[in-house]
Amino acid sequence: MSQEIELKLAVEHGELAALPAHPLLASGAEGPRRLSNTYFDTPDGALEKARVALRIRQVGGRYLQTLKTSGAGSGGLSQRGEWEWPIDGPALDLPGLAALAPMRDLDRATLDTLAPRFRTDFQRLTWQLEHHDSRIELAVDEGEIVADGRHAEICELELELKAGKIATLWQLAAALAERVALRPSQASKAARGAALGASQWVLPADDTTPRDCLDRAMAALDAFRDSHQPAFLEAAHSALAGLAASADARDTQGLARRIAEGLDASGRLDLAGGQAALALAQRLAD
């Protein structure tokens, strides 16, 4: 098992053109690669309920099976367990899966019911970066999620820490956000696919702590992006208002207000609003 430490950032499709011109990315990208992924679950959604994601990824003629646990995180930053190994084809390796610690409570009969639930298909560009004595892989993903005939756009950045300190993920994100409108994204591709397939998006609890309010606001924007339901945009505004009201520090209140001011009717944050969201996410995560 390895531990994946990743900062996920939502970006609008029109903003991506400015990214390769950023000085930090002057060394050029690896790729592009086409990644096709099939996610599996039981008919009653046992893995989703346990916040576990199981997928088979096809890259060219190779197949990889991956299991990820939910882990912990806030403001787009997540730390979770990950198991990944090559397999011979598009069918699940059930014996290998059953041997993993998160799956040992499931009997073979339950494992036999695992079936495809949704898929993600996207193109990935990657950069291997040395930033403040840390190694970070930056991946830009563009494509779509397809679940039960419904479609949602994938347009995001993932900053994965390969070696070094978590603080450098925030530093790199802040540097990129000087030129590209970015915001923290709470929902993984697996969580988005499950919600899209069920046509049901559940937000984090409506709490009064600043950290929970920000997480709820970003999760609501994720849900609005995929569902196009106005109630989620309203929920984002409400959470940001609650964040400004619950924050003790005046600068935190100011960041919350700047995020709200930068949010348009399409659920997009402008450059300054994205910078404020990242700055506040880092502060509350710390």
C-alpha positions as CSV (number, residue, x, y, z in Angstrom):
1,M,0.0,0.0,0.0
2,S,1.1,3.5,-0.7
3,Q,-0.3,6.8,0.7
4,E,-1.6,9.2,-1.9
5,I,-1.3,12.9,-1.0
6,E,-3.1,15.1,-3.5
7,L,-4.5,18.5,-4.0
8,K,-7.4,18.6,-6.5
9,L,-8.3,21.8,-8.2
10,A,-11.2,22.6,-10.5
11,V,-10.5,24.7,-13.6
12,E,-12.7,26.0,-16.4
13,H,-12.0,24.6,-19.8
14,G,-11.2,28.1,-21.3
15,E,-8.6,28.7,-18.6
16,L,-6.3,25.8,-19.6
17,A,-4.7,27.5,-22.5
18,A,-2.8,29.8,-20.2
19,L,-1.4,27.0,-18.1
20,P,1.5,25.7,-20.3
21,A,2.8,29.2,-20.6
22,H,3.4,29.5,-16.9
23,P,7.1,29.8,-16.1
24,L,7.0,26.9,-13.6
25,L,5.9,24.6,-16.5
26,A,8.6,25.7,-19.0
27,S,10.2,22.2,-19.0
28,G,7.3,20.9,-21.0
29,A,4.7,18.2,-20.4
30,E,4.9,14.5,-20.6
31,G,2.2,12.9,-22.8
32,P,-0.5,13.3,-23.7
33,R,-2.0,10.0,-22.6
34,R,-5.5,8.7,-23.0
35,L,-6.8,7.1,-19.8
36,S,-10.0,4.9,-19.8
37,N,-11.3,3.9,-16.4
38,T,-14.1,1.6,-15.4
39,Y,-15.4,1.9,-11.8
40,F,-17.0,-1.1,-10.0
41,D,-19.3,-1.5,-7.1
42,T,-21.9,-4.0,-5.7
43,P,-25.6,-3.5,-6.7
44,D,-26.3,-1.9,-3.3
45,G,-23.3,0.4,-3.5
46,A,-21.3,-1.2,-0.7
47,L,-18.0,0.3,-1.8
48,E,-19.5,3.8,-2.2
49,K,-21.1,3.6,1.3
50,A,-17.7,2.6,2.7
51,R,-16.1,5.5,0.7
52,V,-13.9,3.1,-1.2
53,A,-13.2,3.4,-5.0
54,L,-12.3,0.4,-7.2
55,R,-11.4,0.8,-10.8
56,I,-9.6,-0.8,-13.8
57,R,-7.6,1.7,-15.8
58,Q,-6.6,1.0,-19.4
59,V,-3.5,2.8,-20.7
60,G,-2.8,1.6,-24.3
61,G,-2.6,-2.1,-24.1
62,R,-2.0,-2.2,-20.3
63,Y,-4.5,-2.7,-17.5
64,L,-4.1,-1.5,-13.9
65,Q,-6.4,-2.4,-11.0
66,T,-6.6,0.3,-8.2
67,L,-8.3,0.4,-4.9
68,K,-8.5,3.7,-3.0
69,T,-9.8,4.4,0.5
70,S,-11.4,7.7,1.5
71,G,-8.7,8.9,3.8
72,A,-9.0,12.4,5.2
73,G,-8.7,15.9,3.9
74,S,-10.2,19.3,3.5
75,G,-10.1,22.2,1.0
76,G,-9.3,19.9,-2.0
77,L,-6.4,18.2,-0.1
78,S,-6.7,14.5,0.5
79,Q,-4.5,11.8,2.1
80,R,-5.7,8.2,1.4
81,G,-4.5,4.7,1.0
82,E,-3.9,3.4,-2.5
83,W,-3.3,-0.1,-3.8
84,E,-2.5,-0.6,-7.5
85,W,-1.2,-3.5,-9.5
86,P,-1.1,-4.7,-13.2
87,I,-3.7,-7.2,-14.4
88,D,-4.0,-9.3,-17.6
89,G,-7.2,-7.7,-19.0
90,P,-10.4,-5.9,-18.3
91,A,-11.8,-8.3,-15.8
92,L,-11.3,-7.8,-12.0
93,D,-8.6,-9.7,-10.2
94,L,-10.9,-10.8,-7.3
95,P,-8.3,-12.9,-5.4
96,G,-5.9,-10.0,-5.4
97,L,-8.7,-7.7,-4.3
98,A,-9.8,-10.0,-1.5
99,A,-6.3,-10.0,0.0
100,L,-6.3,-6.3,0.7
101,A,-7.0,-5.1,4.2
102,P,-10.1,-2.8,3.3
103,M,-11.8,-5.8,1.6
104,R,-11.3,-8.6,4.1
105,D,-14.7,-8.1,5.7
106,L,-16.4,-8.8,2.4
107,D,-17.2,-12.4,1.6
108,R,-16.5,-14.0,-1.8
109,A,-20.3,-13.9,-2.7
110,T,-20.3,-10.1,-2.3
111,L,-17.1,-9.7,-4.3
112,D,-18.7,-11.8,-7.1
113,T,-21.5,-9.2,-7.4
114,L,-19.0,-6.4,-8.3
115,A,-20.0,-4.9,-11.7
116,P,-19.2,-1.8,-13.7
117,R,-21.1,1.3,-12.5
118,F,-19.6,4.2,-14.5
119,R,-16.6,5.2,-16.5
120,T,-14.3,8.1,-16.9
121,D,-12.4,8.8,-20.2
122,F,-9.9,11.7,-20.3
123,Q,-6.7,12.9,-21.7
124,R,-3.9,13.6,-19.2
125,L,-0.9,15.9,-19.5
126,T,1.7,15.6,-16.7
127,W,4.7,17.6,-15.5
128,Q,7.3,16.3,-13.0
129,L,8.3,19.3,-11.0
130,E,10.9,20.1,-8.4
131,H,9.4,22.8,-6.2
132,H,10.9,24.1,-2.9
133,D,12.8,20.8,-2.4
134,S,9.7,18.7,-3.0
135,R,8.8,16.5,-6.0
136,I,5.3,17.1,-7.3
137,E,3.5,15.5,-10.2
138,L,1.1,18.0,-11.8
139,A,-1.6,16.3,-14.0
140,V,-4.2,18.1,-16.1
141,D,-7.2,16.0,-17.0
142,E,-9.7,16.8,-19.7
143,G,-12.6,14.5,-20.6
144,E,-15.8,13.2,-19.3
145,I,-17.6,11.0,-16.8
146,V,-20.4,8.7,-18.2
147,A,-22.9,7.2,-15.8
148,D,-26.2,5.7,-16.6
149,G,-26.4,7.7,-19.8
150,R,-25.5,11.0,-18.1
151,H,-22.4,13.0,-18.8
152,A,-20.3,15.4,-16.8
153,E,-17.1,17.2,-17.9
154,I,-13.7,16.5,-16.4
155,C,-11.5,19.6,-16.3
156,E,-9.2,19.6,-13.4
157,L,-5.7,19.7,-12.0
158,E,-4.2,17.2,-9.6
159,L,-1.0,18.0,-7.7
160,E,0.4,14.8,-6.1
161,L,3.2,15.0,-3.6
162,K,5.8,12.4,-4.5
163,A,8.4,13.5,-1.9
164,G,8.7,16.5,0.4
165,K,6.3,18.7,2.4
166,I,2.5,19.1,2.0
167,A,3.0,22.9,2.2
168,T,4.6,22.9,-1.2
169,L,1.4,21.7,-2.8
170,W,-0.3,24.8,-1.6
171,Q,2.6,27.0,-2.7
172,L,2.6,25.5,-6.2
173,A,-1.2,25.9,-6.4
174,A,-0.9,29.6,-5.3
175,A,1.7,30.2,-8.0
176,L,-0.4,28.7,-10.7
177,A,-3.5,30.6,-9.5
178,E,-1.7,33.9,-10.3
179,R,-2.4,33.3,-14.0
180,V,-5.2,30.6,-14.0
181,A,-8.5,30.8,-12.2
182,L,-8.4,27.7,-9.9
183,R,-10.4,26.6,-6.9
184,P,-10.3,23.6,-4.5
185,S,-12.4,20.7,-5.5
186,Q,-13.9,18.4,-2.9
187,A,-15.2,15.6,-5.1
188,S,-13.1,12.8,-6.5
189,K,-13.8,11.4,-9.9
190,A,-15.2,8.3,-8.2
191,A,-17.5,10.3,-6.0
192,R,-18.7,12.4,-8.9
193,G,-19.4,9.3,-11.0
194,A,-21.4,7.7,-8.2
195,A,-23.5,10.8,-7.7
196,L,-24.0,11.3,-11.4
197,G,-25.2,7.7,-11.8
198,A,-27.6,8.0,-8.9
199,S,-28.6,11.6,-9.9
200,Q,-28.2,12.4,-6.2
201,W,-25.6,14.8,-4.8
202,V,-25.1,14.9,-1.0
203,L,-23.3,17.8,0.6
204,P,-21.3,17.7,3.8
205,A,-23.1,18.6,7.0
206,D,-24.1,22.3,7.3
207,D,-21.8,23.2,10.2
208,T,-20.8,26.5,11.7
209,T,-17.0,26.0,11.7
210,P,-15.2,27.9,9.0
211,R,-13.5,24.7,7.7
212,D,-16.8,22.9,7.3
213,C,-18.4,25.9,5.7
214,L,-15.7,26.2,3.1
215,D,-15.8,22.4,2.3
216,R,-19.5,22.6,1.9
217,A,-19.3,25.6,-0.4
218,M,-16.7,23.9,-2.7
219,A,-18.7,20.6,-2.6
220,A,-21.8,22.6,-3.6
221,L,-19.9,24.1,-6.6
222,D,-18.8,20.6,-7.6
223,A,-22.4,19.4,-7.4
224,F,-23.7,22.4,-9.4
225,R,-21.1,21.8,-12.1
226,D,-22.4,18.2,-12.6
227,S,-26.1,18.5,-11.9
228,H,-26.8,22.1,-13.1
229,Q,-29.3,22.4,-10.2
230,P,-29.6,26.0,-9.0
231,A,-30.1,24.8,-5.4
232,F,-26.5,23.9,-5.2
233,L,-25.3,27.3,-6.3
234,E,-27.6,28.8,-3.6
235,A,-26.1,26.3,-1.1
236,A,-22.6,27.5,-2.0
237,H,-23.5,31.2,-1.5
238,S,-25.2,30.3,1.8
239,A,-22.1,28.4,3.0
240,L,-19.8,31.3,2.1
241,A,-22.1,33.7,4.0
242,G,-22.0,31.3,7.0
243,L,-18.2,31.2,6.7
244,A,-17.9,35.0,6.8
245,A,-20.2,35.1,9.8
246,S,-18.5,32.3,11.7
247,A,-14.9,33.4,11.1
248,D,-13.2,35.0,14.1
249,A,-10.3,36.6,12.2
250,R,-11.1,39.7,10.1
251,D,-8.8,38.5,7.2
252,T,-10.6,35.2,7.1
253,Q,-13.9,37.1,6.8
254,G,-12.4,39.2,4.0
255,L,-11.3,36.1,2.1
256,A,-14.8,34.5,2.4
257,R,-16.4,37.7,1.1
258,R,-13.9,37.8,-1.8
259,I,-14.8,34.3,-2.8
260,A,-18.5,35.1,-2.8
261,E,-17.9,38.3,-4.8
262,G,-15.9,36.3,-7.4
263,L,-18.6,33.7,-7.9
264,D,-20.7,34.2,-11.0
265,A,-24.1,32.8,-12.1
266,S,-22.4,29.9,-13.8
267,G,-20.7,28.7,-10.6
268,R,-17.3,29.9,-11.8
269,L,-14.8,31.8,-9.6
270,D,-12.7,34.6,-11.1
271,L,-9.0,34.9,-10.7
272,A,-9.1,36.8,-7.4
273,G,-11.9,34.6,-6.0
274,G,-9.9,31.5,-6.8
275,Q,-6.8,32.9,-5.1
276,A,-8.9,33.7,-2.0
277,A,-10.4,30.2,-2.0
278,L,-6.9,28.6,-2.1
279,A,-5.5,30.9,0.5
280,L,-8.4,30.2,2.9
281,A,-8.4,26.4,2.2
282,Q,-4.7,26.3,3.2
283,R,-5.2,28.3,6.3
284,L,-8.1,26.2,7.5
285,A,-6.4,22.9,6.6
286,D,-3.4,23.9,8.6
